[in-house]
Amino acid sequence: MSERLSLVDLTIRYDGATAVDNVSLSLPTGVIGCLLGPSGCGKTSILRTIAGFGSPSAGVVRLHGDTVAGAGWGHPPEQRRVGMIFQDLALFPHLNVADNIAFGLPKKPVDERRRRVEELLDLVGLPGMGRRYPHHLSGGQQQRIAIARALAPRPDILLLDEPFSSLDVELRGTLPRELRDILREARTTALLVTHDQTEAFVMADIIGVMQAGRLHQWDTAYNLYHRPKTPFVADFIGQGTRIAGIMVGPGRVRTELGLLEGQVSRDFPTGTEVDVLVRPDDVIIDPDGPGEARIEERVFRGADFLYTLKLPDGARLLSIAPSHDHHAPGVRVGLRPAFNHLVLFPRGEQSSQTNADHD
């Protein structure tokens, strides 16, 4: 599979402050990628540099194998065959839907433009709506028109900057899935920027977790959740806590939950103090389990409860249990470890760093 986008040692500075620090990644053709991270982590700076709205301080940007930007220089946006969808959609209110979509096709013959508009309206599920104006459309329909307009000139890659941030909760729950299906049907390579994990997991085939200008991990959602490479990824993705342990042999860790054994993310010498990542599905409330905890809090979520548990040493962890099992706060329960693999970090290794000044 060929690479549509490649970043090599990309560094971006603003007034001496480093917004993006030595980031490298590649995005294959036809794949949907995502840069995920908190505000100020540098993800939007990367998107703008790919689009041509800024130049790297160091490193290069390659599109389809061609270098389009390097330290202090870059091809203009119109020469990069990049489509972009902004947070505010930026539809032209004085143009109808068809003219909005055709805006990026000024040099095409009229019949070809009309066919392309009709093709895209069908693709986004809005056939026959070309004569309407943006203010006559719902938020979800406007989003689809923005997608159609960006796809009209057949860009090599589509960039999406927090495209769902201005939508209501209901639309944010449905549109990412719809957009993913549209992009896959169009066989479009895309890179999304968001701070929302749900959007990233729904839309993207591969996700990069960023913090303070650094790319911590570029991987599948499954691996980010189950095999995080840094404490920041472990803490940022999903829900989880860390408990203290000590290595007592290869793949064997003694903890407050008892002896944990299994495949480990990284092994340490016997006697090494470590932190063990515990996800809510890694421990099961079981009266016959070897561990013990006191229930501090429970949150009803329909099919299950999410319990906050306090271990005898004071550490807290989360556990999911079916909602027909009812355990009241204050009750002591047994715990049974249910780890498929162990994610270990050196004891006390921190995940937090100071964020960059620019997103």
Contacts in CASP RR format, 6 or more apart in sequence:
PFRMAT RR
TARGET T0000
AUTHOR 0000-0000-0000
METHOD contacts of the structure
MODEL  1
MSERLSLVDLTIRYDGATAVDNVSLSLPTGVIGCLLGPSGCGKTSILRTI
AGFGSPSAGVVRLHGDTVAGAGWGHPPEQRRVGMIFQDLALFPHLNVADN
IAFGLPKKPVDERRRRVEELLDLVGLPGMGRRYPHHLSGGQQQRIAIARA
LAPRPDILLLDEPFSSLDVELRGTLPRELRDILREARTTALLVTHDQTEA
FVMADIIGVMQAGRLHQWDTAYNLYHRPKTPFVADFIGQGTRIAGIMVGP
GRVRTELGLLEGQVSRDFPTGTEVDVLVRPDDVIIDPDGPGEARIEERVF
RGADFLYTLKLPDGARLLSIAPSHDHHAPGVRVGLRPAFNHLVLFPRGEQ
SSQTNADHD
1 28 0 8 1.000
1 29 0 8 1.000
1 31 0 8 1.000
2 28 0 8 1.000
2 29 0 8 1.000
2 64 0 8 1.000
3 26 0 8 1.000
3 27 0 8 1.000
3 28 0 8 1.000
3 29 0 8 1.000
3 62 0 8 1.000
3 64 0 8 1.000
3 65 0 8 1.000
4 27 0 8 1.000
4 28 0 8 1.000
4 29 0 8 1.000
4 30 0 8 1.000
4 31 0 8 1.000
4 63 0 8 1.000
4 64 0 8 1.000
4 156 0 8 1.000
4 157 0 8 1.000
4 189 0 8 1.000
5 25 0 8 1.000
5 26 0 8 1.000
5 27 0 8 1.000
5 50 0 8 1.000
5 61 0 8 1.000
5 62 0 8 1.000
5 63 0 8 1.000
5 157 0 8 1.000
5 189 0 8 1.000
5 191 0 8 1.000
6 25 0 8 1.000
6 26 0 8 1.000
6 27 0 8 1.000
6 61 0 8 1.000
6 62 0 8 1.000
6 65 0 8 1.000
7 23 0 8 1.000
7 24 0 8 1.000
7 25 0 8 1.000
7 26 0 8 1.000
7 46 0 8 1.000
7 50 0 8 1.000
7 59 0 8 1.000
7 60 0 8 1.000
7 61 0 8 1.000
7 62 0 8 1.000
8 24 0 8 1.000
8 59 0 8 1.000
8 60 0 8 1.000
8 62 0 8 1.000
9 22 0 8 1.000
9 23 0 8 1.000
9 24 0 8 1.000
9 58 0 8 1.000
9 59 0 8 1.000
9 60 0 8 1.000
10 20 0 8 1.000
10 22 0 8 1.000
10 23 0 8 1.000
10 24 0 8 1.000
10 46 0 8 1.000
10 49 0 8 1.000
10 56 0 8 1.000
10 58 0 8 1.000
10 59 0 8 1.000
10 60 0 8 1.000
10 61 0 8 1.000
11 18 0 8 1.000
11 20 0 8 1.000
11 21 0 8 1.000
11 22 0 8 1.000
11 23 0 8 1.000
11 56 0 8 1.000
11 57 0 8 1.000
11 58 0 8 1.000
11 59 0 8 1.000
12 18 0 8 1.000
12 19 0 8 1.000
12 20 0 8 1.000
12 42 0 8 1.000
12 45 0 8 1.000
12 46 0 8 1.000
12 49 0 8 1.000
12 56 0 8 1.000
12 57 0 8 1.000
12 358 0 8 1.000
13 19 0 8 1.000
13 57 0 8 1.000
14 45 0 8 1.000
14 357 0 8 1.000
14 358 0 8 1.000
17 356 0 8 1.000
17 357 0 8 1.000
17 358 0 8 1.000
18 213 0 8 1.000
18 356 0 8 1.000
19 40 0 8 1.000
19 42 0 8 1.000
19 45 0 8 1.000
19 213 0 8 1.000
19 356 0 8 1.000
19 357 0 8 1.000
19 358 0 8 1.000
19 359 0 8 1.000
20 42 0 8 1.000
20 45 0 8 1.000
20 46 0 8 1.000
20 49 0 8 1.000
20 213 0 8 1.000
20 356 0 8 1.000
21 212 0 8 1.000
21 213 0 8 1.000
21 214 0 8 1.000
21 356 0 8 1.000
22 58 0 8 1.000
22 214 0 8 1.000
23 46 0 8 1.000
23 210 0 8 1.000
23 213 0 8 1.000
23 214 0 8 1.000
23 215 0 8 1.000
24 215 0 8 1.000
25 208 0 8 1.000
25 215 0 8 1.000
25 218 0 8 1.000
27 33 0 8 1.000
27 157 0 8 1.000
27 189 0 8 1.000
27 191 0 8 1.000
27 206 0 8 1.000
28 189 0 8 1.000
29 189 0 8 1.000
30 187 0 8 1.000
30 188 0 8 1.000
30 189 0 8 1.000
31 189 0 8 1.000
31 205 0 8 1.000
31 206 0 8 1.000
32 180 0 8 1.000
32 183 0 8 1.000
32 184 0 8 1.000
32 189 0 8 1.000
32 190 0 8 1.000
32 191 0 8 1.000
32 192 0 8 1.000
32 203 0 8 1.000
32 204 0 8 1.000
32 205 0 8 1.000
32 206 0 8 1.000
33 190 0 8 1.000
33 191 0 8 1.000
33 192 0 8 1.000
33 203 0 8 1.000
33 204 0 8 1.000
33 205 0 8 1.000
33 206 0 8 1.000
33 207 0 8 1.000
33 208 0 8 1.000
34 191 0 8 1.000
34 192 0 8 1.000
34 193 0 8 1.000
34 194 0 8 1.000
34 199 0 8 1.000
34 200 0 8 1.000
34 203 0 8 1.000
34 204 0 8 1.000
34 206 0 8 1.000
34 207 0 8 1.000
34 208 0 8 1.000
35 43 0 8 1.000
35 46 0 8 1.000
35 47 0 8 1.000
35 191 0 8 1.000
35 192 0 8 1.000
35 193 0 8 1.000
35 194 0 8 1.000
35 207 0 8 1.000
35 208 0 8 1.000
35 210 0 8 1.000
36 43 0 8 1.000
36 194 0 8 1.000
36 195 0 8 1.000
36 196 0 8 1.000
36 197 0 8 1.000
36 200 0 8 1.000
36 207 0 8 1.000
36 208 0 8 1.000
36 209 0 8 1.000
36 210 0 8 1.000
37 43 0 8 1.000
37 194 0 8 1.000
37 195 0 8 1.000
37 209 0 8 1.000
37 210 0 8 1.000
37 211 0 8 1.000
37 236 0 8 1.000
38 195 0 8 1.000
38 211 0 8 1.000
38 236 0 8 1.000
38 355 0 8 1.000
39 195 0 8 1.000
39 355 0 8 1.000
39 359 0 8 1.000
40 355 0 8 1.000
40 356 0 8 1.000
40 357 0 8 1.000
40 358 0 8 1.000
40 359 0 8 1.000
41 210 0 8 1.000
41 211 0 8 1.000
41 212 0 8 1.000
41 213 0 8 1.000
41 355 0 8 1.000
41 356 0 8 1.000
41 359 0 8 1.000
42 210 0 8 1.000
42 213 0 8 1.000
42 356 0 8 1.000
42 358 0 8 1.000
42 359 0 8 1.000
43 193 0 8 1.000
43 210 0 8 1.000
43 359 0 8 1.000
44 161 0 8 1.000
44 162 0 8 1.000
44 193 0 8 1.000
44 358 0 8 1.000
44 359 0 8 1.000
45 358 0 8 1.000
45 359 0 8 1.000
46 193 0 8 1.000
47 84 0 8 1.000
47 159 0 8 1.000
47 161 0 8 1.000
47 191 0 8 1.000
47 193 0 8 1.000
48 54 0 8 1.000
49 55 0 8 1.000
49 56 0 8 1.000
49 61 0 8 1.000
49 69 0 8 1.000
50 61 0 8 1.000
50 63 0 8 1.000
50 69 0 8 1.000
50 82 0 8 1.000
50 157 0 8 1.000
50 159 0 8 1.000
50 191 0 8 1.000
51 77 0 8 1.000
51 80 0 8 1.000
51 82 0 8 1.000
51 83 0 8 1.000
51 84 0 8 1.000
51 159 0 8 1.000
52 68 0 8 1.000
52 69 0 8 1.000
52 74 0 8 1.000
52 75 0 8 1.000
52 76 0 8 1.000
52 77 0 8 1.000
52 80 0 8 1.000
52 82 0 8 1.000
53 77 0 8 1.000
54 69 0 8 1.000
54 74 0 8 1.000
55 69 0 8 1.000
55 70 0 8 1.000
55 71 0 8 1.000
55 72 0 8 1.000
55 73 0 8 1.000
55 74 0 8 1.000
56 69 0 8 1.000
56 70 0 8 1.000
56 71 0 8 1.000
56 72 0 8 1.000
57 71 0 8 1.000
57 72 0 8 1.000
58 70 0 8 1.000
58 71 0 8 1.000
59 70 0 8 1.000
59 71 0 8 1.000
60 67 0 8 1.000
60 69 0 8 1.000
60 70 0 8 1.000
61 67 0 8 1.000
61 68 0 8 1.000
61 69 0 8 1.000
61 70 0 8 1.000
61 74 0 8 1.000
62 68 0 8 1.000
63 80 0 8 1.000
63 81 0 8 1.000
63 82 0 8 1.000
63 156 0 8 1.000
63 157 0 8 1.000
64 156 0 8 1.000
68 74 0 8 1.000
68 75 0 8 1.000
68 79 0 8 1.000
68 80 0 8 1.000
69 75 0 8 1.000
80 156 0 8 1.000
81 153 0 8 1.000
81 155 0 8 1.000
81 156 0 8 1.000
81 157 0 8 1.000
82 155 0 8 1.000
82 156 0 8 1.000
82 157 0 8 1.000
82 158 0 8 1.000
82 159 0 8 1.000
83 150 0 8 1.000
83 151 0 8 1.000
83 153 0 8 1.000
83 155 0 8 1.000
83 157 0 8 1.000
83 158 0 8 1.000
83 159 0 8 1.000
84 150 0 8 1.000
84 158 0 8 1.000
84 159 0 8 1.000
84 160 0 8 1.000
84 161 0 8 1.000
85 146 0 8 1.000
85 147 0 8 1.000
85 150 0 8 1.000
85 158 0 8 1.000
85 159 0 8 1.000
85 160 0 8 1.000
85 161 0 8 1.000
85 163 0 8 1.000
86 161 0 8 1.000
86 163 0 8 1.000
87 161 0 8 1.000
87 162 0 8 1.000
87 163 0 8 1.000
87 165 0 8 1.000
87 166 0 8 1.000
88 166 0 8 1.000
89 142 0 8 1.000
89 143 0 8 1.000
89 146 0 8 1.000
89 163 0 8 1.000
89 166 0 8 1.000
90 146 0 8 1.000
91 100 0 8 1.000
91 134 0 8 1.000
91 142 0 8 1.000
91 145 0 8 1.000
91 146 0 8 1.000
91 149 0 8 1.000
92 99 0 8 1.000
92 100 0 8 1.000
92 103 0 8 1.000
92 134 0 8 1.000
93 133 0 8 1.000
93 134 0 8 1.000
93 135 0 8 1.000
95 103 0 8 1.000
95 133 0 8 1.000
96 130 0 8 1.000
96 131 0 8 1.000
96 132 0 8 1.000
96 133 0 8 1.000
97 121 0 8 1.000
97 126 0 8 1.000
97 129 0 8 1.000
97 130 0 8 1.000
97 131 0 8 1.000
97 132 0 8 1.000
97 133 0 8 1.000
97 134 0 8 1.000
97 137 0 8 1.000
97 145 0 8 1.000
98 114 0 8 1.000
98 117 0 8 1.000
98 121 0 8 1.000
98 130 0 8 1.000
98 131 0 8 1.000
100 134 0 8 1.000
100 145 0 8 1.000
100 149 0 8 1.000
101 116 0 8 1.000
101 117 0 8 1.000
101 120 0 8 1.000
101 121 0 8 1.000
101 130 0 8 1.000
101 145 0 8 1.000
101 148 0 8 1.000
101 149 0 8 1.000
101 152 0 8 1.000
102 113 0 8 1.000
102 114 0 8 1.000
102 116 0 8 1.000
102 117 0 8 1.000
102 152 0 8 1.000
103 149 0 8 1.000
103 152 0 8 1.000
104 149 0 8 1.000
104 152 0 8 1.000
104 153 0 8 1.000
105 112 0 8 1.000
105 113 0 8 1.000
105 116 0 8 1.000
105 152 0 8 1.000
105 153 0 8 1.000
108 116 0 8 1.000
116 152 0 8 1.000
117 130 0 8 1.000
117 148 0 8 1.000
117 152 0 8 1.000
118 127 0 8 1.000
118 128 0 8 1.000
120 148 0 8 1.000
120 151 0 8 1.000
120 152 0 8 1.000
121 127 0 8 1.000
121 128 0 8 1.000
121 129 0 8 1.000
121 130 0 8 1.000
121 148 0 8 1.000
123 148 0 8 1.000
123 151 0 8 1.000
123 182 0 8 1.000
123 185 0 8 1.000
123 186 0 8 1.000
124 144 0 8 1.000
124 145 0 8 1.000
124 147 0 8 1.000
124 148 0 8 1.000
124 182 0 8 1.000
125 144 0 8 1.000
126 141 0 8 1.000
126 144 0 8 1.000
126 145 0 8 1.000
126 148 0 8 1.000
129 137 0 8 1.000
129 141 0 8 1.000
134 142 0 8 1.000
134 145 0 8 1.000
137 145 0 8 1.000
139 167 0 8 1.000
139 171 0 8 1.000
140 167 0 8 1.000
140 171 0 8 1.000
140 175 0 8 1.000
143 163 0 8 1.000
143 164 0 8 1.000
143 167 0 8 1.000
143 171 0 8 1.000
143 175 0 8 1.000
143 179 0 8 1.000
144 178 0 8 1.000
144 182 0 8 1.000
146 163 0 8 1.000
147 179 0 8 1.000
147 182 0 8 1.000
150 158 0 8 1.000
151 158 0 8 1.000
151 186 0 8 1.000
151 188 0 8 1.000
155 188 0 8 1.000
156 189 0 8 1.000
157 188 0 8 1.000
157 189 0 8 1.000
157 190 0 8 1.000
157 191 0 8 1.000
158 183 0 8 1.000
158 188 0 8 1.000
158 189 0 8 1.000
158 190 0 8 1.000
158 191 0 8 1.000
159 190 0 8 1.000
159 191 0 8 1.000
159 193 0 8 1.000
160 190 0 8 1.000
160 191 0 8 1.000
160 192 0 8 1.000
160 193 0 8 1.000
161 193 0 8 1.000
162 193 0 8 1.000
162 194 0 8 1.000
162 195 0 8 1.000
163 179 0 8 1.000
163 192 0 8 1.000
164 171 0 8 1.000
164 172 0 8 1.000
164 175 0 8 1.000
164 176 0 8 1.000
164 194 0 8 1.000
164 196 0 8 1.000
164 199 0 8 1.000
167 175 0 8 1.000
172 196 0 8 1.000
172 199 0 8 1.000
173 198 0 8 1.000
176 198 0 8 1.000
176 199 0 8 1.000
176 202 0 8 1.000
176 203 0 8 1.000
177 202 0 8 1.000
177 203 0 8 1.000
179 203 0 8 1.000
180 202 0 8 1.000
180 203 0 8 1.000
183 190 0 8 1.000
192 199 0 8 1.000
192 200 0 8 1.000
192 203 0 8 1.000
192 204 0 8 1.000
194 200 0 8 1.000
197 237 0 8 1.000
197 238 0 8 1.000
200 207 0 8 1.000
200 221 0 8 1.000
201 207 0 8 1.000
201 221 0 8 1.000
204 221 0 8 1.000
205 220 0 8 1.000
206 218 0 8 1.000
206 219 0 8 1.000
206 220 0 8 1.000
207 218 0 8 1.000
207 219 0 8 1.000
207 220 0 8 1.000
207 221 0 8 1.000
207 224 0 8 1.000
208 215 0 8 1.000
208 216 0 8 1.000
208 217 0 8 1.000
208 218 0 8 1.000
208 219 0 8 1.000
208 224 0 8 1.000
209 215 0 8 1.000
209 216 0 8 1.000
209 217 0 8 1.000
209 224 0 8 1.000
209 232 0 8 1.000
209 233 0 8 1.000
209 236 0 8 1.000
209 237 0 8 1.000
210 216 0 8 1.000
211 232 0 8 1.000
211 236 0 8 1.000
211 353 0 8 1.000
211 355 0 8 1.000
212 353 0 8 1.000
212 354 0 8 1.000
212 355 0 8 1.000
212 356 0 8 1.000
213 356 0 8 1.000
214 353 0 8 1.000
216 229 0 8 1.000
216 230 0 8 1.000
216 232 0 8 1.000
216 233 0 8 1.000
217 223 0 8 1.000
217 224 0 8 1.000
217 228 0 8 1.000
217 229 0 8 1.000
217 230 0 8 1.000
217 233 0 8 1.000
219 227 0 8 1.000
219 229 0 8 1.000
224 233 0 8 1.000
224 237 0 8 1.000
225 237 0 8 1.000
225 238 0 8 1.000
225 279 0 8 1.000
226 340 0 8 1.000
226 341 0 8 1.000
226 343 0 8 1.000
227 265 0 8 1.000
227 341 0 8 1.000
227 343 0 8 1.000
228 234 0 8 1.000
228 237 0 8 1.000
228 265 0 8 1.000
228 277 0 8 1.000
228 343 0 8 1.000
229 265 0 8 1.000
230 351 0 8 1.000
231 242 0 8 1.000
231 275 0 8 1.000
231 345 0 8 1.000
231 349 0 8 1.000
231 350 0 8 1.000
231 351 0 8 1.000
232 351 0 8 1.000
232 352 0 8 1.000
232 353 0 8 1.000
234 240 0 8 1.000
234 242 0 8 1.000
234 277 0 8 1.000
234 343 0 8 1.000
234 345 0 8 1.000
234 351 0 8 1.000
235 351 0 8 1.000
236 351 0 8 1.000
238 279 0 8 1.000
239 279 0 8 1.000
239 280 0 8 1.000
239 306 0 8 1.000
239 318 0 8 1.000
240 277 0 8 1.000
240 278 0 8 1.000
240 279 0 8 1.000
240 280 0 8 1.000
240 317 0 8 1.000
240 318 0 8 1.000
241 277 0 8 1.000
241 278 0 8 1.000
241 315 0 8 1.000
241 316 0 8 1.000
241 317 0 8 1.000
241 318 0 8 1.000
242 275 0 8 1.000
242 276 0 8 1.000
242 277 0 8 1.000
242 278 0 8 1.000
242 345 0 8 1.000
243 255 0 8 1.000
243 256 0 8 1.000
243 257 0 8 1.000
243 275 0 8 1.000
243 276 0 8 1.000
243 278 0 8 1.000
243 311 0 8 1.000
243 315 0 8 1.000
243 317 0 8 1.000
244 255 0 8 1.000
244 256 0 8 1.000
244 273 0 8 1.000
244 274 0 8 1.000
244 275 0 8 1.000
244 276 0 8 1.000
244 313 0 8 1.000
244 315 0 8 1.000
244 347 0 8 1.000
245 253 0 8 1.000
245 254 0 8 1.000
245 255 0 8 1.000
245 273 0 8 1.000
245 274 0 8 1.000
245 275 0 8 1.000
245 276 0 8 1.000
245 347 0 8 1.000
246 253 0 8 1.000
246 254 0 8 1.000
246 271 0 8 1.000
246 272 0 8 1.000
246 273 0 8 1.000
246 274 0 8 1.000
247 253 0 8 1.000
247 267 0 8 1.000
247 268 0 8 1.000
247 269 0 8 1.000
247 270 0 8 1.000
247 271 0 8 1.000
247 272 0 8 1.000
247 274 0 8 1.000
248 254 0 8 1.000
248 259 0 8 1.000
248 270 0 8 1.000
248 271 0 8 1.000
249 270 0 8 1.000
250 267 0 8 1.000
251 261 0 8 1.000
251 262 0 8 1.000
251 263 0 8 1.000
251 264 0 8 1.000
251 267 0 8 1.000
251 342 0 8 1.000
252 259 0 8 1.000
252 260 0 8 1.000
252 261 0 8 1.000
252 262 0 8 1.000
253 259 0 8 1.000
253 260 0 8 1.000
253 261 0 8 1.000
253 264 0 8 1.000
253 274 0 8 1.000
253 276 0 8 1.000
253 342 0 8 1.000
253 344 0 8 1.000
254 260 0 8 1.000
255 276 0 8 1.000
256 291 0 8 1.000
256 311 0 8 1.000
256 312 0 8 1.000
256 313 0 8 1.000
256 315 0 8 1.000
257 278 0 8 1.000
257 283 0 8 1.000
257 290 0 8 1.000
257 291 0 8 1.000
257 311 0 8 1.000
257 335 0 8 1.000
257 337 0 8 1.000
258 290 0 8 1.000
258 291 0 8 1.000
258 337 0 8 1.000
260 276 0 8 1.000
260 337 0 8 1.000
260 339 0 8 1.000
260 342 0 8 1.000
262 339 0 8 1.000
262 341 0 8 1.000
262 342 0 8 1.000
263 340 0 8 1.000
263 341 0 8 1.000
263 342 0 8 1.000
264 341 0 8 1.000
264 342 0 8 1.000
264 343 0 8 1.000
264 344 0 8 1.000
265 341 0 8 1.000
265 342 0 8 1.000
265 343 0 8 1.000
265 344 0 8 1.000
266 344 0 8 1.000
267 344 0 8 1.000
268 274 0 8 1.000
268 344 0 8 1.000
268 346 0 8 1.000
272 346 0 8 1.000
272 347 0 8 1.000
273 346 0 8 1.000
273 347 0 8 1.000
274 344 0 8 1.000
274 345 0 8 1.000
274 346 0 8 1.000
274 347 0 8 1.000
275 344 0 8 1.000
275 345 0 8 1.000
275 346 0 8 1.000
275 347 0 8 1.000
275 348 0 8 1.000
275 349 0 8 1.000
276 342 0 8 1.000
276 343 0 8 1.000
276 344 0 8 1.000
277 342 0 8 1.000
277 343 0 8 1.000
277 344 0 8 1.000
277 345 0 8 1.000
278 317 0 8 1.000
278 318 0 8 1.000
279 318 0 8 1.000
280 306 0 8 1.000
280 318 0 8 1.000
280 319 0 8 1.000
280 320 0 8 1.000
281 320 0 8 1.000
281 338 0 8 1.000
282 337 0 8 1.000
282 338 0 8 1.000
282 339 0 8 1.000
283 309 0 8 1.000
283 317 0 8 1.000
283 319 0 8 1.000
283 335 0 8 1.000
283 336 0 8 1.000
283 337 0 8 1.000
283 338 0 8 1.000
284 319 0 8 1.000
284 321 0 8 1.000
284 335 0 8 1.000
284 336 0 8 1.000
284 337 0 8 1.000
284 338 0 8 1.000
285 307 0 8 1.000
285 319 0 8 1.000
285 321 0 8 1.000
285 325 0 8 1.000
285 327 0 8 1.000
285 333 0 8 1.000
285 334 0 8 1.000
285 335 0 8 1.000
285 336 0 8 1.000
286 334 0 8 1.000
286 335 0 8 1.000
286 336 0 8 1.000
287 333 0 8 1.000
287 334 0 8 1.000
288 334 0 8 1.000
288 336 0 8 1.000
289 334 0 8 1.000
289 335 0 8 1.000
289 336 0 8 1.000
290 335 0 8 1.000
290 336 0 8 1.000
290 337 0 8 1.000
291 334 0 8 1.000
291 335 0 8 1.000
291 336 0 8 1.000
292 311 0 8 1.000
292 312 0 8 1.000
292 332 0 8 1.000
292 333 0 8 1.000
292 334 0 8 1.000
292 335 0 8 1.000
293 309 0 8 1.000
293 310 0 8 1.000
293 311 0 8 1.000
293 312 0 8 1.000
293 317 0 8 1.000
293 332 0 8 1.000
293 333 0 8 1.000
293 334 0 8 1.000
293 335 0 8 1.000
294 309 0 8 1.000
294 310 0 8 1.000
294 330 0 8 1.000
294 331 0 8 1.000
294 332 0 8 1.000
294 333 0 8 1.000
295 307 0 8 1.000
295 308 0 8 1.000
295 309 0 8 1.000
295 327 0 8 1.000
295 328 0 8 1.000
295 329 0 8 1.000
295 330 0 8 1.000
295 331 0 8 1.000
295 332 0 8 1.000
295 333 0 8 1.000
296 308 0 8 1.000
296 309 0 8 1.000
296 310 0 8 1.000
296 316 0 8 1.000
296 329 0 8 1.000
296 330 0 8 1.000
297 307 0 8 1.000
297 308 0 8 1.000
297 329 0 8 1.000
298 305 0 8 1.000
298 306 0 8 1.000
298 307 0 8 1.000
298 308 0 8 1.000
298 327 0 8 1.000
298 328 0 8 1.000
298 329 0 8 1.000
299 305 0 8 1.000
299 306 0 8 1.000
299 307 0 8 1.000
300 323 0 8 1.000
301 323 0 8 1.000
302 323 0 8 1.000
303 322 0 8 1.000
303 323 0 8 1.000
304 320 0 8 1.000
304 321 0 8 1.000
304 322 0 8 1.000
304 323 0 8 1.000
305 320 0 8 1.000
305 321 0 8 1.000
305 322 0 8 1.000
305 323 0 8 1.000
305 325 0 8 1.000
305 326 0 8 1.000
305 327 0 8 1.000
306 318 0 8 1.000
306 319 0 8 1.000
306 320 0 8 1.000
307 318 0 8 1.000
307 319 0 8 1.000
307 320 0 8 1.000
307 321 0 8 1.000
307 327 0 8 1.000
308 316 0 8 1.000
308 317 0 8 1.000
308 318 0 8 1.000
309 316 0 8 1.000
309 317 0 8 1.000
309 318 0 8 1.000
309 319 0 8 1.000
309 333 0 8 1.000
309 335 0 8 1.000
310 316 0 8 1.000
311 317 0 8 1.000
319 335 0 8 1.000
321 327 0 8 1.000
327 333 0 8 1.000
END
